[in-house]
Amino acid sequence: GASHASLIPETGKKKVAEIQGHAGGRRSGQSHELLRDFEATLLQMFGLRRRPQPSKSAVIPDYMRDLYRLQSGEEEEEQIHSTGLEYPERPASRANTVRSFHHEEHLENIPGTSENSAFRFLFNLSSIPENEVISSAELRLFREQVDQGPDWERGFHRINIYEVMKPPAEVVPGHLITRLLDTRLVHHNVTRWETFDVSPAVLRWTREKQPNYGLAIEVTHLHQTRTHQGQHVRISRSLPQGSGNWAQLRPLLVTFGHDGRGHALTRRRRAKR
Amino acid sequence: SPKHHSQRARKKNKNCRRHSLYVDFSDVGWNDWIVAPPGYQAFYCHGDCPFPLADHLNSTNHAIVQTLVNSVNSSIPKACCVPTELSAISMLYLDEYDKVVLKNYQEMVVEGCGCR
């Protein structure tokens, strides 16, 4: 069919037709069948059910590109360090597949938390194949430095990551049933990605097949100044400073899994001269 | 002599060894969903497995026996020149659901060839 004709370029297809013509004039339909089988075999080898046809809006997170470069030895660790990325040695050592997910943008500002910024995020993990066992997962949040006056002490934030245990519709508005997964105290004088361990929640959703009601992210300000409210951690598209680079700076859920085929991701370090 | 040397070189080149085989994903129209690498060197094994088998050909005992039998009975084929060591590559791609995946695929590159 037309969707499979791309596997071999036109020149290659002509060659196949010529060869088949010389071989005794088989029907032209057979060459298409051959190509279809050829592509199906390759896709099966790659663990894909059909040929991916990416949409124009698909975004490749910089983190995944950097991870690939580090993993394949294309880039030296020193070069990557300048971007603040640390290779996830432990999770990667038990996985042969790393998947990244953006949230579904059904962003819900949790009502009743007027003093702080709290959001619920839904990540659709249904594309993870049944045979892939997830060993760990992390949530990456970007925070941007906020210029502040001389009062350094007022620059502290606490970022709390929760798993939402019940659907919001079933509980009193403003009172989500959650459990704390990870927490960190940060100062808003630096720009960097923060990584939070959300493995317990993702393992519950994937291994134990429990319902996925999402993650709740809460940013609390130790000192209740409203000056920099909602400006530091990039969890929302509509921030005062604009959303031009939202596609690259939005929260990212990363899963580490193994499909039981072959070895884990092993880093190839380039030999030094 | 130079003549003798060139004959030896030609004979050596015919023996089982690794050859270049670059797979370009854009050639097969897959560069729209495979983000990286753009292609990779897969290599392939080709060449003769003549009697007596050289040490560097990583032969199995069975290959040695088969080659010995072939030398006296040509209806039994020689041992085959095949990959004896393979390595993995990582691929970064967009899956059927537009999700970005980094995956390690085993046995994609020939590292060494031998007579088996």
Interface residues (C-beta under 8 A of the other chain):
Chain A: S6 L7 I8 P9 G12 M45 F46 G47 L48 R49 R50 R51 P52 Q53 P54 S55 S57 A58 I60 P61 M64 R65 L67 Y68 Q71 S72 N96 T97 V98 R99 S100 F101 S127 R261 G262 H263 A264 L265 T266
Chain B: D27 V28 G29 W30 D32 W33 V35 A36 P37 A88 I89 S90 M91 L92 Y93 L94 D95 E96 Y97 D98 K99 V100 V101 L102 K103 N104 Y105 Q106 E107
